Amino acid sequence: MTAPLPPVERESARTAGASAAGLAAGLVDAEAERQAHQAAAQRQVVFADDLLPGVGDAQLTLREGLAAGGSATFVTLALLAAMDELESATLSVLAPDIRDAFGMSDGAIVFISAASGAFLVLGALPMGWLADRFRRNRVIGWAGVAFSAMVFACGMAASAFLLFLARFGVGIAKSSTLPVHGSMIADTYPIGVRGRLGAVNAGAARVAGALSPLIVGGVATLVGGANGWRWPFFLLGLPALAVALCAFRLPEPKRGQHEMKSVLGEVVEDDRPMPISVEAAFARLMRIRSLRTTIMAFAAMGFSLFTGAILTNLWLEDHFGASSFQRGVLGTVGGASMLVALPFIGPRYDRLYRRDPARALALLGYLILPCAVFLPVQWAMPNAIAFTAVGIPASILMSAAFAMVGPVLSSVVPYRLRGLGSALSAIYIFFIGATGGALISALISNAYDPRVAMLVVGVPATLIGGYLVVRSSTFIKGDLSMVVQELREELEERDRQADDPDNIPVLQVNNIDFSYGHVQVLFDVAFDVRRGETLALLGTNGAGKSTILKVICGLGTPSRGVVRLNGRTVTYVAPEQRGRYGIHLLPGGKGVFPDMTVRENLEMAAFRIRRDAAHRERRFAHVLDLFPDLSDRQTQTAGSLSGGQQQMLALAMVLMHDPEVLLIDELSLGLAPVVVQDLLAIIERLKADGLTIVVVEQSLNIALSIADRAVFLEKGQVRFTGPTRELAERDDLARAVFLGKEGG
């Protein structure tokens, strides 16, 4: 039997239990409040349907839509897409002949054929980057020239390895189609006709795809012999080159003009766009829920879609004994059937989008799901004709859904990121889908046969893809609302700068939301910093003070909102680029290399200006004048310095860059008062020199001594902005700074 606890211990146990219960309750309450803030923030950005871009706009005919942007752009891009389709069909139809010519296995030819998706991904990223920064007609033209050369090289290949290399070049050249063509079409033509343009563009490609098996098979049969498969590649290269040369003469449209006209009624032009970081762009894009879910859906479907044609032709020859010409005829019949749905899906998508974008996107998912039923039936057919006929309905539905990928992407992606948005989609669809599907299909096909490979990969991939597209439709209105809010903010900022061009803040953050994973920590944070001003960021622990500094200097990408430097948007600019423009951060904690000397630390900080010896020496002289204690310790290792001296060295390293905006995270944390006073004297000198400073502080007294204004943050929200003296007079906020929320 357990002895009872003494009274003192019983009381201690009750107190500990009560404290633990109180702490647990506090954590639950805090998490519930955070989730309520997050849900409210998401609700606040959902606008009425008729305010979303393209929703409720006047109906346009296809002719009117083409006239608005000129038909030359669309015709040229449609022809280039048709060339891509022709090249893909050439390889698919001739895959058995190429396999036999080089003595490859089924798995090897499937991999070489479908792995061009991986090569396409290698080019998609730079192509998307180029599309967002330079004139797109030149990118399209040079990519077309390279495509023509690489297609010709495929016909010249003397071995399987050389064919593989040529396919590498083809994939890189074709990578401009999705990121650059899609961006060009979205900025050239109105929102209300994008569905029909996507359908017509896909239709042109399908016409080429439908005719190419017959043409390719006919040419190969006509030439005959072991090298008959080479001539279709030779003949394709010449027209591809002619169309590519025409692309150089296409006009460059204004970026985002049609979204702006729909939402704002006018076009806001950015004459000096800042360079976009791929990392920041991808981080922002992956926070667009409808985009993220949709590209995952099409990536899943890519497992079967891109290997399907190869496996089909291998099955037709090995199981049904179809020749090159017979495979070409059957491929033409199947490809032509896909044209049946395209004249209907484009207008239907546009009509639904004008009324309800969610229904327009869900339509694509409902087109995809039945394909999972047709696949097993098709591969159970006893002859080639029945096999082709049963595959037609699935081909019609799948091609109709894929034709609308471009319109979906262009509607939810910020106009500045359209190229990289399409590149991100290409990475998922072609690398994960095509290459992943190629590897799995090759292994299964070699171990069993093409039918087993198609059923094992295709059925689950189609079901998953269809479900994800339907699910993504529930997010699209919220994502379109984000587009509206960003455009409105851009218009307001343009008007503000026009009204008062001499009073533009050196630093501006507006409508900033930021999350770590699924946990949102900043909610609609906004403040300005004037030139030469010192701003203190104050608040309780975990309020988001350090996080907002990371967003400003580029170490974190917000899910919503904008960061500007001297009136120019730097939201998607890389951290190192922001450093070149003048934004520098002194992070909290250890900021030096402890095993290096003071001098070596400063030399490392001056690495970027190492080629300008005179400027480098001036910066050395300046910081050593600011920190005379460091000047006498240049040969001493940084790790042997006191905590205050290390903080001074870290600040000196940042000042080596001659910042325009200095961000300081926790200036006084853990330092003795005498050291803090020395640091404050240096800050006062920097203020006198006109440096703009944003400092995160826990001490209200220190903030009062150095800052002109203060921003008080609590649970990721701005609760106060104004002079520091006014904050000191706010007893509720001042007690929170000193003592926490409850004042104790």
C-alpha positions, -999 to +999 in steps of 0.1 A: +000+000+000+014+034-010+020+058+019+002+092+017+023+123+007+032+148+034+010+180+034+038+202+019+044+177-009+007+174-016+004+211-019+035+212-042+019+185-064-014+204-066+005+236-075+026+218-102-005+202-116-024+235-117+006+251-134+009+224-160-029+225-166-027+263-169+002+261-193-016+235-214-048+256-214-028+286-224-012+268-253-045+255-265-060+290-263-031+305-281-033+279-309-071+284-312-065+322-315-038+317-341-060+295-362-089+320-359-065+347-371-054+325-400-090+316-410-100+353-408-070+363-429-080+338-456-116+350-456-107+386-459-091+382-493-121+365-509-139+390-532-173+387-548-173+367-580-179+397-602-147+413-589-124+384-599-104+388-631-124+377-662-155+368-642-186+386-654-168+403-683-185+408-716-186+377-738-161+378-767-161+358-799-129+340-808-125+364-838-128+394-814-103+379-790-077+373-817-082+407-831-075+423-797-039+408-798-033+402-834-035+368-850+002+365-860+013+356-824-013+328-820-007+314-855+030+313-850+028+297-816+002+272-829+025+261-857+054+256-833+032+235-810+022+215-841+059+209-849+064+197-813+035+173-817+048+161-850+082+154-836+067+134-807+046+114-830+076+107-852+094+091-824+064+072-811+055+056-844+091+048-853+100+035-819+100-002-830+121+005-861+146+025-840+147-002-814+155-028-840+180-006-858+201-001-827+193-035-811+177-021-780+152-036-756+117-024-751+126-008-719+155+011-734+135+026-763+107+035-739+132+053-716+149+072-744+116+082-759+099+093-728+129+107-710+129+137-732+105+149-705+135+151-681+155+170-707+125+193-712+126+201-675+163+210-676+153+238-701+120+247-686+135+265-656+159+288-676+132+293-702+107+304-676+133+327-660+140+342-694+102+346-701+097+367-670+127+390-676+132+395-714+114+398-747+097+365-752+097+366-791+135+363-790+134+334-766+108+316-787+128+322-819+161+309-807+144+279-791+128+271-824+161+273-842+177+249-817+147+226-820+151+224-858+188+216-855+183+189-829+155+172-848+178+169-878+205+155-855+180+127-844+179+115-880+217+116-882+223+096-850+247+067-856+241+050-823+217+048-794+239+070-773+240+097-801+202+095-804+200+100-766+221+131-769+200+144-798+169+138-777+185+158-750+188+188-773+152+183-786+139+183-750+158+215-741+146+233-772+109+222-767+110+234-731+100+269-743+065+257-753+048+257-719+065+285-700+072+310-728+043+303-752+018+302-723+030+335-709+030+351-743-006+341-750-019+351-716-005+386-720-015+390-756-052+379-756-082+386-733-091+363-704-125+355-720-111+336-749-082+318-733-101+285-731-109+286-768-074+296-777-061+267-756-085+244-775-076+257-809-039+255-801-043+219-789-065+212-819-037+224-843-013+202-824-037+173-826-042+178-863-004+175-867-005+146-843-033+129-862-017+133-896+019+127-885+016+089-878+003+085-914+029+108-928+057+094-908+047+058-914+043+065-951+076+083-955+094+055-936+077+028-957+083+048-990+120+052-984+123+016-970+154-001-958+171-001-924+175+038-926+139+046-936+131+059-901+157+087-905+139+106-933+109+119-913+133+136-889+152+152-918+120+165-934+106+180-902+136+202-895+131+226-924+096+239-917+104+241-880+133+264-889+111+286-911+084+291-884+111+298-857+125+327-879+090+342-880+088+342-842+115+369-840+091+394-855+063+389-830+053+420-809+059+419-771+027+424-751+024+443-718+026+420-689-006+414-670-025+439-691-058+419-694-060+411-657-055+448-650-081+459-675-106+435-660-099+443-623-087+479-624-100+492-658-065+504-668-030+491-672-003+498-645+031+496-661+063+488-643+091+504-664+119+491-641+110+456-631+134+440-606+151+407-613+132+377-601+147+350-579+137+314-590+137+303-553+115+331-542+091+327-572+087+289-565+082+296-528+054+320-536+039+298-564+037+268-541+015+287-517-011+291-544-033+262-534-052+257-567-020+258-587-002+234-563-030+209-564-035+211-601+001+206-611+003+176-588-028+162-605-013+165-640+020+151-627+002+120-616-015+117-649+018+121-667+029+087-654+007+071-680+001+099-705+037+103-718+045+066-720+011+056-733+019+063-770+052+043-768+036+014-750+007+014-774+029+012-805+050-016-789+019-035-782+005-030-817+037-045-832+045-072-807+009-085-800-010-077-832+019-076-857+011-041-870+037-027-895+050+009-894+023+020-920-004+002-901+006+017-868+006+051-886-029+046-899-042+035-865-024+064-848-039+089-872-074+076-866-070+077-829-054+112-830-081+126-853-107+115-829-093+138-802-104+167-823-141+159-816-141+174-781-119+204-785-145+226-804-168+221-774-145+222-744-129+256-751-162+275-753-176+255-724-147+264-702-149+301-711-186+302-704-182+285-670-152+306-661-172+339-667-199+326-643-179+305-618-142+297-620-146+268-596-170+250-619-147+256-648-118+239-631-139+211-617-150+203-652-115+192-661-114+167-632-148+152-643-134+148-678-104+129-664-120+104-640-138+082-666-105+075-684-096+051-656-125+029-667-116+029-704-080+019-699-085-017-687-112-023-713-090-010-741-060-033-732-083-063-731-094-060-767-086-089-790-075-071-822-058-038-833-090-022-846-110-028-814-079-018-793-077+016-811-115+022-811-119+016-773-090+039-766-106+068-785-130+080-757-102+082-731-080+101-756-108+126-763-114+133-726-077+134-716-067+157-745-097+181-737-085+183-701-049+189-709-058+216-734-071+237-705-039+236-684-026+269-699-058+289-691-059+275-655-023+284-649-025+319-664-056+327-642-041+321-608-004+328-612+008+365-606+016+380-640+052+387-630+057+350-624+039+334-654+070+320-670+083+305-638+048+293-629+046+273-661+082+261-656+072+248-621+043+230-637+066+215-663+090+202-636+061+184-620+044+172-651+073+162-673+100+153-647+079+136-621+052+124-645+070+117-678+104+106-664+090+088-634+064+071-656+091+062-681+113+045-655+085+026-639+069+016-672+103+005-686+109-018-656+074-033-657+074-036-695+108-055-695+096-078-667+062-085-681+048-067-712+034-032-722-001-041-712+008-048-676+029-016-675+000+005-687-026-009-663-004-009-632+007+027-639-022+043-658-053+034-638-042+047-603-025+077-619-057+087-637-079+083-606-055+104-584-052+131-611-089+135-616-096+137-579-069+163-573-082+185-601-117+184-586-103+192-552-082+222-566-115+238-578-124+246-542-093+269-538-094+289-570-117+317-559-094+325-529-064+324-552-080+347-577-089+371-549-052+373-540-046+384-576-072+411-573-058+424-540-022+425-554-034+444-585-054+469-564-024+475-541-002+480-572-026+507-585-028+524-551+010+525-548+014+539-583-011+567-576+006+574-542+040+578-559+025+600-586+009+623-561+040+626-539+071+616-558+094+633-534+082+614-504+085+578-514+095+555-484+129+540-487+114+507-474+078+495-475+061+463-465+024+460-472-002+432-466+025+407-456+013+372-447+040+346-440+039+309-429+063+283-417+048+253-435+011+253-425+016+276-395+009+312-404+029+336-383+024+370-399-010+385-407-014+415-430+017+433-416+023+467-431+046+497-423+068+522-441+103+535-432+114+569-443+149+578-454+172+584-425+146+571-400+152+545-373+122+522-367+120+499-337+101+466-340+088+457-306+065+430-293+062+399-272+082+367-279+070+349-310+053+380-323+070+377-357+096+405-354+125+385-366+104+369-393+095+402-409+132+411-411+138+378-430+110+387-454+125+422-459+160+409-467+147+380-488+154+350-465+117+343-465+090+347-492+056+359-481+025+340-492+008+374-497+019+410-498+047+431-512+081+445-502+094+477-519+128+494-518+126+531-529+093+524-545+104+494-565+090+459-559+116+435-545+093+408-532+108+382-556+144+395-556+170+371-542+187+380-509+221+385-525+205+409-550+188+428-523+222+432-507+235+447-539+206+472-538+214+481-502+193+459-478+215+442-452+207+422-421+226+418-388+211+386-376+206+377-339+230+354-322+264+345-334+274+366-365+311+360-368+336+333-378+351+324-344+383+307-358+392+337-380+409+369-368+390+402-367+408+413-399+399+380-417+363+384-407+362+419-422+379+406-453+353+379-457+326+405-453+343+426-481+344+396-505+318+412-528+339+443-533+372+425-535+379+437-571+376+474-562+407+477-539+403+515-533+367+512-523+375+481-501+402+500-482+378+530-477+353+507-461+379+491-439+390+526-427+354+536-421+344+506-399+376+506-380+371+543-372+336+534-360+350+506-338+383+516-324+383+487-300+384+463-330+411+483-347+435+474-319+425+437-321+427+429-358+450+399-353+429+384-324+406+355-332+369+364-331+361+335-308+383+350-281+365+383-281+338+391-255+302+389-264+299+426-269+330+428-290+317+399-312+285+419-317+305+449-327+325+428-351+293+414-366+279+449-370+312+461-386+310+432-411+275+443-422+287+480-424+315+469-448+288+467-475+277+504-470+240+495-466+212+518-475+188+500-451+203+483-420+182+456-404+193+447-368+178+417-350+181+418-312+208+444-308+211+443-270+201+407-263+224+391-237+248+420-235+260+439-205+246+475-200+280+491-206+284+472-239+249+482-250+257+519-243+287+516-267+265+500-294+239+527-289+266+554-294+275+537-327+239+536-338+235+573-330+265+580-352+250+560-380+217+578-376+236+611-379+251+599-411+216+594-425+214+556-425+180+541-425+177+515-397+151+489-386+159+474-353+142+445-334+143+451-297+130+436-265+138+467-244+114+495-246+140+518-230+165+512-257+139+517-284+129+550-268+166+561-268+173+554-305+141+550-325+120+577-341+090+555-345+079+521-333+058+492-346+044+469-320+036+433-331+016+408-312+008+373-326+019+383-360-003+414-363+005+451-361-012+466-330+005+500-330+025+522-353+037+556-343+062+577-323+080+557-296+069+581-269+032+574-277+040+536-273+055+543-239+022+560-229+002+530-239+002+510-207-013+479-222+014+476-249+043+488-228+036+462-201+035+435-228+070+446-240+084+445-205+064+417-188+046+397-214+009+397-223-005+394-187+020+418-173+037+393-151 
